[in-house]
Amino acid sequence: MRQPPRARRALLWSCSLSLLCHALPAGAQEQPPAEAPPPAEAPPSPPTEAAKPDASGDSAGETLVQSTSLPKPLMPASRVGSEVTAEELSRRPARSTPEALMEEEGIFLQRTNHAGGHPIIRGLLGHQVLILVDGVRLNNAVTRAGPNQYLNTVDPFLVERLEVVRGPSSVLYGSDAIGGVVNVLTLTPRFASEGGGNRFPAGVRLMGGSADLSLQGSLRLGVELQNTAALGVVTGRDFNDLRGGAEIGVQHYTGYTEYDAAVKVRQRLSPGTILQLQYQAARQSDAPRTDRSVPGDFRIFSLQERDFLHGQLAVSGAGPFHRIRVDASALRQSERTDRYRVARDRIEREDASVWTLGLRAEGERSLSFNNASLRVGADVFHDKVTGAASRSTILVPAEFEPRPELARYPGSPTALAAGLFGLFQMDLGTNATGHVGARAQLNRTHLPEDDRLSLQFPGSPVLPATTEQALGVAGELGFQQRASEDVTLFANLGSGFRAPNVDDYLRLGVEGPGFVLPGRDLVPEFSYTAEVGGRFQRGEVARVQAVYAYTFIDNMVTAVPTQFNGETHTPDGLPYLARTNADNAQVHAVELSGQVRPVRSLTLLAQAAWVFSTQKRLDPLEPAAPPQTEPFSKSPPLNGLVRATWEPVDFAFVEGVFQWAAKQERLSAADREDIRMCPESPDCQGTPGWAAVHLRAGARWRWFTTTLELRNLTDASYRFHASGVDAPGRSVTLALEGSL
């Protein structure tokens, strides 16, 4: 009998609740395990293996939100952003890279399963939020509308810092950057002149958690020479079933395993010219899809893989530009999902893989008037998608039989995006700055002939091969005025776009609460955002920021109920869904944060975020009916946190966190059919509000650092809205790090 490492126990659990369980071989019926009862100033921590830049324009160590390796931020000063620094990553022992964002202002973290985690920014998520790794797109041609697990494939022990920009960022990064950008910057080796005097630095990190009986370990080895530096990192991570709060207990079959490896090399070719090469690999296995699993019918990500090859050339003083950076990348992301349908004695397997080749070049020139600068660039990305489907049996091992009609994507669709952009900034007098930027991007998506519907449902038409073209245009205008020594006011107008991708056009099969059918008649989404706010800052004593943003999204692509061959539901009872451009959508977002330092050793921080969204969509079952108005799917509730950090000495800290979210009862039609928010409840009232208290402390002694975190001290039972797994109950996490 086929028994993958974790799927075996899940299969037996399902079988124990089905009639087929009696047909299993003797000894196979194991029982499931019993249930077991904007950032404050960081405390001191040892330096990481990440590099600090020299004057050559290299990427590491720049100020807030600088994904581009140029000494200008990712977005101009009037834009809203935040950063999770290396010190904060050391202080917050995050289990995964997405969870490192959990306390960031304006970020609401959704987790479909224990192996997932996706940031929601101003009510937007999925393919409307752009994820970067070292400034290179992680989004691809099959990034789906809802939350995805891609960010969780980035090793948290490889992360140096995270940068977040809230609001449209399509001018610099093109499609998908409607809600915002999250950039993950990974550890970078240092030259001998930048390092701590050790030519062969090394480090080890260990972390364990009681909530899921997890154990993680990572080893770093480096070389620091005058003109050459290298760093290698290997990581192993094992997670078991996650225990929720007092009313939840153990959430069976939520664990998974992961192995990561990375190597990065920097070479100084000449003064002012640095070449950097890196490779990252991630392998996850046996991660159950918690929200789509019931006894006798469950889904599991049997394999999740990511391979990332990246080369970067940074040059200072090149011709008319003061700084130039060229990035070339190759990214492979693949996933295998298995659905175990015990009553049918069947394993249904889906494979999907995407190869993304990218090239991006940009340069910056400082101008001779008003502290002005001009930044221009071009980028091109090409995606090739392959998909396959097959079936096998559970009780009697057999080869998987190819079933091309069930593939998520037919043939080998491709997508090409090529864009040009520019950004101009200058001082507008003594106390004011302004910026203006624009981008134009051509998107071409080749869709092969699609006969999957005709094979599954005889008599259905075959969709012909075609090439869809879409033009994306984005612009931005911003202004910042220093009203007094302590007060700064800012305003921004910006637009963003998202071109329909391969997933929009071709996905066929179960997705979320329904069965999605392929479609062709789609146009790009365009967003228009107005943002105003103010900051008050008095040195390190006090800082307050308030932001209001209004976003209008036109032609928003959504999945809506439809009829197929005269039926509205599949034989399994799932509604048929079709992708279409909704009439429009609107988002109001308010973000508040404040930080005070009443005494040198104490820092108090509070923040809150509120989103109110509405969208209008036509009902394809009643074309003559007026548009329906409803909130965004998975729209987050009012939420925030209060954090107090006490640093009595330079080498230790104690920190308490009170995190909360209000009840969310504003649900879309899709939300009411999603068991993550409405678990089989005919009168669903949404996700209850909650509050949780966490306490952590840490200390540093020479080369050794330790952090202890006590999570959910009251053992509250809660989940983040739209998540498929409940938050950990009362638990302990211990992180140890040593560096030489």
N, C-alpha and C positions, 0 to 999 in steps of 0.2 A: 504494500500500500504506500502511495506517495505521501511523504510526510516532511515538508520543509521545516527548518529549525523551529520557527514559532508557529507556523500555520498548523503544524501537527496538533498542538494543544487546542488551538482554536477550532480545528476540524472536529476533534473529539468532543469538545464542548457542544458544538452544534449537533453532532450526531446523538449525543446523549439526550437531546430533546426532540429527536425525530424517530419515526418508526424504523428507518434504515439502520439505526444503531444496533439492532439485533442481528444484522447481517455482517457486522464487523468481525474480524478474526479475534479469537480469544486473546486477552491481554492487551488489546488496543484501547479499551475503554478507560483511560486514565481520567481521574477526576480533576477538575480545575483546582488551583491552589486555594486554600482557605483565605478568607478576608482577614487582613491584618487590621488589629484595632486602627524750564531750561536749567541743567544740572547745577547742583551746588558745588562749591569748591571741593576738590577731591583731597582726601588725606594723603600724606606722603606714601609713596610706594616705590619699589625699586625700579630703575629704568628697565624698559623692555628691550628686546632685540631690534626694535624698529629704529630706523635711521632718522637722524635730523639732517636737514638739507645743508648743502654748501651753497655757494653763490652761483652755482651753475644752472639753477632752475630745476633741480631734481624734485621729485614729488613729495617726499616725506616731510612731515613736520610743519606744514604750512598752517596758516590761521584758518578760522572757521569756514567750513564748506568750500574746499578747494580741490575738487576732484580732478582738475585739469592739469595739475602739476605746474601751473603758472602762478606767479605771485599775486594773483588776483583771485577773489573768492569765486566759487561756482556761480553764485548770483550776486548782483550788486548789493551795496550796503542797505538799501531801502527794502530789500526782500527779507522774508522771515525764515530763519533757519535755526538749527541747533546742532550740537555735537556731543557724542558720547566719547569722551577722551580715554586714553589708555589707563589713566589713573582711576577713572570711574569704572571701567571694565574690570580692573583689579578689585575694586571695592564691591561691585555687584557681581557675585559669582553666577552669571547667567548660564543656564543649562544649554542654551542654544543661541545662535546668532539672532533670531527674531526676538527672543526673550530679553536680549540686551537693550531692546527699544522700549521695553514695557513701561518705563518711567519717564519717557521723553514727552515733552509738551506737545500736544496736538496729535499724538500717536495713540491709536486704539488697536490693540493686538487681538486678532482673531485666530483661533486654533481649531481646525477641523479635527485633527487627531494629535496624538502626542509627538508625532514626527513632522508636524506642520507648524505653521505660524506665519501670518501675513499681516503687514501693517495696513491699517485703514487711515487715510489722511483726508480730513475734511469730508468724510462720508464716502470717499472713493477708494477702490481697491482693485485687485486683479490687474487686468491689462490697462487700467487707467492710472496706475502708480508705477513709475519706472524704477527698477532695481539695477544698480551698477555694482560691479566688483572692480576696484582699482580704476574706476572711470569707464569701464567697458560694459555694454549692455548685457544684463542677464535675461531680460525679456526677449522672447523670440516669436516666431510666426505662429506658435500654438499656445502662447500664454492666454489662458482662458479668462472669461469675464469674472468669475468668482475668485475666492482665495486660492492660492496655490502653495506648494511646498518648496519652491525653488530656493528661497532664501535660507531655508533650513539645511540645504546641502553645503553651505559655507561653514567650514570648521570654526567654531567660536574661539578656539585657542590660536587660530591664525590671524585673528582680527586685531589690528592696531587701534583703530577708532572707526566710528560710524558718523556720517554726516547726513543731515536731513534738511531738505528745502520743502516748505509747504507752499502749495500753489503751483500754477502752470509753469513749466520749465521747458516747453517745446522749442523755444528759440535756440537754446544750446544743445538740446538732446533729442529733438524730433518727436516722433510718434510715441504715444503712451504716457507722456509726462504731463497729464492733465491735473491730477490731484497733487502730485509732488514727486520728489526724487529721494531715494535712499541710496547712499553710496557707501559701500563697505571697503575700507582701506586696509590692506593686509600688511603684515610685518615686512619690513624692508631691511636688508643688511646694511651695515655701515662701513665706510672706509676707515682706515686706521686713524686718520685725522679727526674723524667724527666719533670714534668709539671711546671705550673706557680704558684703553691700554692693553686689553687682552686680545691677542691675535686670534685665539681660537675660543670664542665665547660659547657657552653651552647653558642650557636651561631645561628644567623639567616642571611640569604642572600636573597636579593630581586633584581630582574633585569627586566627591561622593555625595549622594543625597538619599535620605531615608524615605522620601515620598514615593520613589519608584525603585528603591534599592539599586540606584545607578552607580556606575563607576566609569570615570573618564581619565585618561592619561595621555600626556603629550610630551614629546622629547624634541628639543631644539639643538641644533649644532650649526656653528657658523665659522666663517673665516673672514678676518679683517686685515687686508693689506693696504698698501698705499693707494693703488689704483684698481684693485680688485676686491670685491666683497661678495660673499655667498652665504646663504642661509637655507637649511633644510628642516622641515617639520614633519613628524609623523604622529598620528593621533588614533587612539582606539576609544570607542564609546559604546557602552552597553546599558540599555534601559529596560527595566522590567515593568510589570503592571503598576500603573499610577494609582495611588490612594488619594481619594478626594476627602472632603470634609466629613464631619461626624455623621451626617445623614446620607452620605454617598458610599463610603467604604472603598474597597478595591475595585477599580474599573478594569475588568478582565480584558486581556489581549490588547493592551495599549503599548506594550514595549516593542523595541526594535534595536538593531545593532548598526554601527557605522564605523567605517575606517576611512581615514583621510591621510593624504600625503601632499607635500608641496616643496618646491625648491625655487629659490629666486637668486639670480646672479646679477650684479652690477659691475660694469666695466667703464672706467674713465678712459675714453679714447683720446682725448686731448683736453686742455683746459677749457671748461665750458661745455664739453660734449660728453654725455653719459648714455651708455646703452644698457638697458635692463631687459632681462629675459626671465620668464617664470613659467612654471607648470604647476597646476593644481589638479588633484584628483579626489573624488568623493565617491564612496560606495555605501549605500544604505540598503538594508534588507529586512523583509518581513515586518513592514509597518502597516498595521490594520487601518482600514478606512472606517473609523468608529461610527460615523453618522450613517453609513450605508450598510450596516451589518445587523442582522437579527439572527436568532437561533435557526440554524438550518440553511441560512443564506447570508454569506458575508464576503466582503471584499478586502483585499490586502495588496499593498504595494510590495510585491515580492522582491523587486530590485529597482533601485533609484541610483542613477549614475550621472556624474558630471566630470568632464575633462576640459581643462582650460589652459590653452597655450597663448602666451601674450608677450609681445616684444614692444619696447618703447624706446624711442630715441629722443632725448631732450637736448636742445642746443641753445646756447646763449650767444647773442650778438651775431645773428645770421642775416646778413644783407639788410634789407629794410626793416626786418623785425628784430626786436630785442630778445625775444624768446620764441622758440618753435618747439612743438612737440608732435611726434608722429607715433601713432599706436596701430599695430597690426595684431589681430587676434583670431584664434580658431577655438570655437566652443562647441562641445558635444554634450547634449543633455538627452537622456533617455530614461524611460520608465516602463516597467512591466507590472501590470495589474492582473491579479487572479481573482475570479469570483467562484466561490465554492457553493454550489447549489445542491445540497445534500439530497433533497427529495427527488431530484432528477438524476442523481449519481453523475454529476457533471462538473468539470472545471472549465470555466470560460476565461481564456487568456487574451489580453490585449497588450501589444507592444507598440510604442511610439518613440521615435528618435528624431532629433533635429541637429543638423550641423549648421553652425553659423560662422561665416567668415566676415571679418570686419576690418575696415581701414579708416582711420580718422587722422586728419592733420589740422592743426590750428596754430596760429601765430599771433603774437601781441606786439604792438608798437606803442611806446609812450610818445605823446605829441608835445610840442613845445609851448602850449598855451593851456592855461587853466587846469593844470594837472590832469590833462585829458589822456585817454588811452583808447586804442582801437583794437578790437579782437575779431579776427575773421577765421573761418575754417570751412572744411568740407568733410563729409563722411559718407561711407557706403557700407551697407550690410547685406549679405546674401544668405538666405536660409533655404535649406533643403530638408524636406520632411519625408520620413518613411513610416509606414504603419502596417501592422499585421494583426490578424486575429486567428485563434485556433481553439480547439476543444479537446478535452480528454476525459477519462472517467476517474472516479474517486476510488471505488472499491477494488477494481482490477487495474493495475498499472498498464498503461498503453501509451503509444506515441501520440503526441498532439497532432490532431488533424487540422490542416490549414482551412480556414473559413474566410476567404477574402471579402465576402459580402458583409462580414461583421466588423471589418477593420474600421477603426476610428477615422482614418484618412485613407483615401484610395491612391494607388500609384505612388508617385513621387512629386507632390506639389512643391513649388518653389516660390520664394518671395524676395524681391529686390527693393531696397530703399536707398536713395541717393539724395543728399541734401547739401545746401550751402547756407551759411549763417554769418551774421555779423553783430557785434555789440559795441556800442560807443558810450563812453562815460566821461564826465567832465564836472569840474566845480562850477557852480552857478553863483558866484559871489563868495564872500568870506565864510558863510555858515550854511551853505546849501550845495547839494550835489544832485545830478540828474543822470539818467541813462536812457538809451533807446536801442532796441535790437529787433532783428527780423530774421526769419528763416523761410526758405522754400524747399520743399521736398517732394520728389516723385516716388510713388510706390507702385510696383508692378507685381501682381500675384498671378502665377500660372496655375490653373486648375485643370488637372487631367480629366479625361472622360470618366464619368462616375455611373457605374451600373449596379451599385449596391442595393438600391431600392428595388430595381427590377428583379434582382436575384432573390431578395427576401420576400417581395410581394409581387408575384407575377402580374404583368399587365401595367405596372408602373413605368413611367418614362425613364429613359437613360439620359442623364444630364451630359451635354456635349462638353468637350474640352474648350476652354476659353482662357483669355488673359484679361484680368481686371486691372484697370489703372485708376489711381487716385492721386490728386495733388493736395498736399498738405501745406498750409501757410500759417505762420504764427508771427505775432508781433508783441512788443513789450515797451512800455513807457513808465518810468518811475522817477520819483522826486523825494528828496529827504531834506528837511529843514531843521537846523538846530535853533530852537526857539529861545533857549537860555542855556546857561552853563550845564544844567542838569537835565533838560527836557529836549527830546528830539521827536519830531513829527514826520510821518512818511505816508506816501500814497503810491499805489501802483495800479496800472491798467495792463492787462496781459491776456493773450489768447493762447490756446493750445489745441492740439488735434490728436486724433487716434485713427489711423487708417485701418479698415477692416483687414483682419489677418486670415491665415489659413484655417484656424479654428472656427472663426465666424462663418466662413463660407462652407466648410466641408464636414464639420463634426457630425457624426451620426452615432447615436446610442444614448445610454443613460448618462445624464449629467444633472446633478442637483436633484430637484424634485420631479423631473420629467424625462421624456425621451426626445432628444433633439434631432430634428431633420435638417439636412443640408439645404442651403439656399444660395442665391446668386445676387439678388437685387439689393445691394447694400452700398451706402456711400459713407465717407468719413464722418466721424464725430468731430464737432468743433466746440470749444469752450471759450467763454469770455468772462474774465474775472476782474472785479474792482476790489481793491484791498486798501484799507486805511488803518492807521494805528499810531501809537505813541509809546515812547520809552522814557522812563525817568531813571537816571542812574547817578548816584553820588558815591564815587569811588568804589570801595569794597563794602561800604556800609549798607547800601540799599539799592535795589533794582526792581522796577515794576514795568511790565509791558502789557498792553492791551491791543488786540487786533480784531477787526471785523472784516470778513471777506464774503462777497456775494459772487456766485458763479452761475452762469447760464450755459447749459449744454444743449446744443442743437443736434438733431439727428442721432440721438443716443441709441446705440444698438442694444436691444434687449431680447430675451427669449419670451415669447408670449404663446398662449394656448392656440392651437390650430386644429384643423381637421385633416385627416389623411385617409383616403379611400372611404370617405363617409363616416369615419370613426374619430372620436375625440380622445380615446385611451387605448393603450397597447393591451395585448392579452394579459400582461402582468399587472394591469391596473394603473399604469403610469400615464399621465397626460402627454399627448403629442405637443411639442413646442417647436416654434419656428423663430429664427432670428429675423428681426426687422428693425428699421430705424424708427424709434419712438418720436412723438411729436416734439417734445422738449423736456428739459429737466432743470430744476433750480436748487441751489444749495446755499444756505446761510450758515456761516461758521463764526463762532466767537471763541477766542483763545485768550485766557488771562493767566498771568504768572507774576509772582512777586518773591523777592528774596531779601532778607535782612540779616545783618550780622551785628547783633546788639553788643557782643563782646568778641574779642579776637578768636576765642576757641569755639564759638557757637554760631552755626549757620542755620537759619530757618527758611524753608522754601514751601510755597504753595502754588498750585496750578490747577486750572479747570478748562475743559473744552466742551463746547455744545454745538451740535449740528442739527439743522432742520432742513430736510430735503423733501422735494416733491418732484414727481415726474408724470407726464401725460403720455399715454399710449393708446393707440387704437386697438379695439378688440377685433381680431381677424375673423372671429365667428359671427360678429355683427358689424359689418363694415359701415352701415348707416348710422350706428350709434355714436353719440358724442365721445370724445376722448375720456378715458378714465384717469382720475388723479389719485396717486398713491405715493407713499414714501419710497426712497431707494430701498432695494433689498439689502439687508444686513446693515442698515444705517445705525451707527452706534448711539448709545444714550449719553446724556450728560454724565461726565466722569471727571475724575481728577485725583489729586493726592496732596498730602502734607508730609514734609520730610524735615527732620531735625538731625543735624550732624554736629557732634561734639568731638573736638580734637584737643584733648587736654595736654598732649605732648606732640612733638613733631613726628613720632614714629608709630602712633596709634590713633584709632578713632572708634567711636560708637555712633550708630545711626539708627533712628527709628522712622518707620514709614507707615502712614495711614492712607490706604488706597481705597477708593470707593467708585461706585457707579449707580446711577439712578435706574429705576425701572424703565424698560423700553417696551412700550405697548403700541408704538406706531409701526405696523408691519405691512409689507406689501403682500400681494396675492401669492407670490412665490414663497415668501417667508412662512405663510400659514400652511403651506404644504411641505415645509422643510422640518424634519424631525429635530434638527439642531435648535430650533426655536419653538416649535410646536410639536412635542412628542406625542403624536396620536391623540390630540386633545381637540374635540369638536368646537369648544368655546375658548380657544387659545387666547391668553391674555398677555403673551409676550414673555420676556425674560425679567425675573424679579431683580430688584435692586440689591446691592450687597456692599459690605465693607470688610476689609481685612487689614490686620496689623502685622507688620514684619519688623524684626530687629536684627541688626547685624553689627559685627565688630571685627576689627582687624588690627594687625600689628606687623611691623617690619624690624628685622634685626639683621644687619649687615646684608647678606645675600639671600636671606630667607624671608618670605612673606606668608602670612596665614590670614584667612578670612573665614569667619563663622557666621552663618545666617540662620535665624529661626523664622520660618515662614508661617503665616496664618496662625498666630498665637492663640486665637479663640477657636480654632478648628471649625471655622465657618464653612458651610456648604454653598458653593457658588460657582458660576461659570461666566466668562466673558460672553457678552451677547453675540450670537451667531456661531459660537464655537460648538464643536461636536464632542468635546471632552471637558470635564469639570476641572477646576483649578485644584492644585495640591492642598491636602489638609495640613494639619499641624505637622511640621517636619523640620529636619535639620539638614543643612548643606555645609560641607567643610571643603575649603579650597586651600591647597598648599602650592607654593611656587618657590623654586630655588634657581638662582642664576649665578653663573661664574663668568 
